[in-house]
Amino acid sequence: MNAVADLQSTSPATASDAILGLGPDVQCHELNPGQPPLFIEPKGDALQDRARFRAWSESMRPRLDKLITAHGGIVLRGFPITETQDFSSFINLFPAFDVGYAGGRAPRKAISGKVMEATRLASSVRLALHSEMAYMRDYPKRIAFFSHKTAPVGGETLIGDVRKLIDAMAPEVLAKIRLLGTRMARNFGPPSDNLDGTYAHMDQRGWNQSFFTDDPAQVEAICIERGLEPVWYEDGSLAVFNKLEPFVVHPETGKELYRSVLHMKPQAENLELGAQVGKIKKFATGATLGNGERLQADEMAHMEEILDQVTYSWPWRDGDVMVLDNLQVWHGRNPYEGPRDVQVALLD
């Protein structure tokens, strides 16, 4: 299931602007009542002025924080955010994820300040629903997206409301994951001087491009800081391992949430390439249960089914900015055609 809601042809649920407390110059709505995210748009021309929009954003920051938590995320649409510097100015109002992205999985590079590319994973790949950096012990509380250039075909950012995911999991699957926990293996290629335009498989990226250093000693120091165990191969490639708790308690709501990539299949352009890359790696990339076993085929199918039920998207527009609660609402990406420039920032 990949429900795409056309905001121009549906009647979105109107949210009470007075209750939301965002002032008279904006209007808000949801796709459906209680469904993330909360869309916030200007009412009239007052906030089309960059200085006034900046002042409004600063004054409303505490309120936006609460709305991100309560609604799982927000989308700002129609505001004067057209370039990277506008996005950077807005997200600089929020605390940064100071741990940074060194050792991260997605092939991406920094653009300016906190702002990074979304991913260089090939456009034909559907990026499955996930919580940002769910394969790491340390992770951002929030993630922001900016559609600088919306793809003409596809490329929507998928999201999924996972606040009730634990309730939807089969009791035997839930008990199994609780008992065994999870562990993660990730592979990187040998150092590379070139950052390719796109990657058909994430394992093809050089470890220096992930850790932002050419020094193996610095890589090992980063691994120690982040609870990773590095294993070097004779060809200069690298694998890292770590154990993770698959369930966390949300720091503000107090609700227990599932946080893992145990459900994810290899993100590759095709199955043949995935199998080919897997053959040359001693340890296959991906999450397993704590005993090293993977979920059974029927258990994987079950996880895929319940995640499919909460996955949806809508047509994006140039200038859209979305900020998600990274624990309560996961994200992914539809395949696309044509140019696409979506930028991200990791926030606390």
Secondary structure as the mmCIF struct_conf table of DSSP 4:
data_model
#
loop_
_struct_conf.conf_type_id
_struct_conf.id
_struct_conf.beg_label_comp_id
_struct_conf.beg_label_asym_id
_struct_conf.beg_label_seq_id
_struct_conf.end_label_comp_id
_struct_conf.end_label_asym_id
_struct_conf.end_label_seq_id
STRN STRN1 ALA A 3 VAL A 4
TURN_TY1_P TURN_TY1_P1 LEU A 7 SER A 9
BEND BEND1 THR A 10 THR A 10
HELX_LH_PP_P HELX_LH_PP_P1 PRO A 12 PRO A 12
STRN STRN2 ALA A 13 THR A 14
HELX_LH_PP_P HELX_LH_PP_P2 ALA A 15 ALA A 15
HELX_RH_AL_P HELX_RH_AL_P1 ASP A 17 LEU A 20
TURN_TY1_P TURN_TY1_P2 GLY A 21 GLY A 21
TURN_TY1_P TURN_TY1_P3 PRO A 24 ASP A 25
STRN STRN3 VAL A 26 GLU A 30
BEND BEND2 LEU A 31 ASN A 32
TURN_TY1_P TURN_TY1_P4 PRO A 33 GLY A 34
BEND BEND3 PRO A 36 PRO A 36
STRN STRN4 LEU A 38 PRO A 42
BEND BEND4 LYS A 43 ASP A 45
HELX_RH_3T_P HELX_RH_3T_P1 ALA A 46 GLN A 48
BEND BEND5 ASP A 49 ASP A 49
HELX_RH_AL_P HELX_RH_AL_P2 ARG A 50 HIS A 71
BEND BEND6 GLY A 72 GLY A 72
STRN STRN5 GLY A 73 LEU A 76
BEND BEND7 GLY A 78 PRO A 80
BEND BEND8 GLU A 83 GLU A 83
HELX_RH_AL_P HELX_RH_AL_P3 THR A 84 ILE A 91
TURN_TY1_P TURN_TY1_P5 ASN A 92 LEU A 93
BEND BEND9 PHE A 94 PHE A 94
HELX_LH_PP_P HELX_LH_PP_P3 PRO A 95 PRO A 95
STRN STRN6 ALA A 96 ALA A 96
TURN_TY1_P TURN_TY1_P6 ASP A 98 VAL A 99
BEND BEND10 TYR A 101 TYR A 101
TURN_TY1_P TURN_TY1_P7 ALA A 102 GLY A 103
BEND BEND11 ARG A 105 ALA A 106
STRN STRN7 ALA A 110 SER A 112
TURN_TY1_P TURN_TY1_P8 GLY A 113 LYS A 114
STRN STRN8 VAL A 115 GLU A 117
BEND BEND12 ALA A 118 ALA A 118
STRN STRN9 LEU A 121 LEU A 121
TURN_TY1_P TURN_TY1_P9 SER A 123 SER A 124
STRN STRN10 LEU A 127 HIS A 130
TURN_TY1_P TURN_TY1_P10 GLU A 132 TYR A 135
BEND BEND13 MET A 136 ASP A 138
BEND BEND14 LYS A 141 LYS A 141
STRN STRN11 ARG A 142 LYS A 149
BEND BEND15 PRO A 152 PRO A 152
STRN STRN12 VAL A 153 GLY A 154
STRN STRN13 THR A 157 ASP A 161
TURN_TY1_P TURN_TY1_P11 ARG A 163 LYS A 164
HELX_RH_AL_P HELX_RH_AL_P4 LEU A 165 ALA A 168
BEND BEND16 MET A 169 MET A 169
HELX_RH_AL_P HELX_RH_AL_P5 PRO A 171 LEU A 180
STRN STRN14 THR A 182 PHE A 188
STRN STRN15 GLY A 189 GLY A 189
BEND BEND17 PRO A 190 PRO A 190
BEND BEND18 ASP A 193 ASP A 193
BEND BEND19 GLY A 197 GLY A 197
STRN STRN16 TYR A 199 TYR A 199
BEND BEND20 ALA A 200 ALA A 200
STRN STRN17 HIS A 201 HIS A 201
HELX_RH_3T_P HELX_RH_3T_P2 MET A 202 GLN A 204
BEND BEND21 ARG A 205 ARG A 205
STRN STRN18 GLY A 206 GLY A 206
HELX_RH_AL_P HELX_RH_AL_P6 TRP A 207 PHE A 211
TURN_TY1_P TURN_TY1_P12 PHE A 212 PHE A 212
BEND BEND22 ASP A 214 ASP A 214
HELX_RH_AL_P HELX_RH_AL_P7 PRO A 216 GLU A 225
TURN_TY1_P TURN_TY1_P13 ARG A 226 GLY A 227
STRN STRN19 GLU A 229 TRP A 232
TURN_TY1_P TURN_TY1_P14 GLU A 234 ASP A 235
BEND BEND23 GLY A 236 GLY A 236
STRN STRN20 LEU A 238 LEU A 244
BEND BEND24 PRO A 246 PRO A 246
STRN STRN21 PHE A 247 VAL A 249
TURN_TY1_P TURN_TY1_P15 PRO A 251 THR A 253
STRN STRN22 GLU A 256 TYR A 258
BEND BEND25 VAL A 261 VAL A 261
TURN_TY1_P TURN_TY1_P16 LEU A 262 HIS A 263
HELX_LH_PP_P HELX_LH_PP_P4 MET A 264 PRO A 266
STRN STRN23 ALA A 268 ALA A 268
BEND BEND26 GLU A 269 ASN A 270
HELX_RH_AL_P HELX_RH_AL_P8 LEU A 271 LYS A 279
TURN_TY1_P TURN_TY1_P17 ILE A 280 ILE A 280
BEND BEND27 LYS A 282 PHE A 283
BEND BEND28 THR A 285 THR A 285
STRN STRN24 GLY A 286 LEU A 289
TURN_TY1_P TURN_TY1_P18 GLY A 290 ASN A 291
BEND BEND29 GLY A 292 GLY A 292
HELX_LH_PP_P HELX_LH_PP_P5 GLU A 293 GLN A 296
HELX_RH_AL_P HELX_RH_AL_P9 ALA A 297 ASP A 308
TURN_TY1_P TURN_TY1_P19 GLN A 309 VAL A 310
STRN STRN25 THR A 311 SER A 313
TURN_TY1_P TURN_TY1_P20 ASP A 318 GLY A 319
STRN STRN26 VAL A 321 ASP A 325
TURN_TY1_P TURN_TY1_P21 ASN A 326 GLN A 328
STRN STRN27 VAL A 329 ARG A 333
STRN STRN28 TYR A 336 GLU A 337
BEND BEND30 GLY A 338 GLY A 338
STRN STRN29 ASP A 341 LEU A 347
#
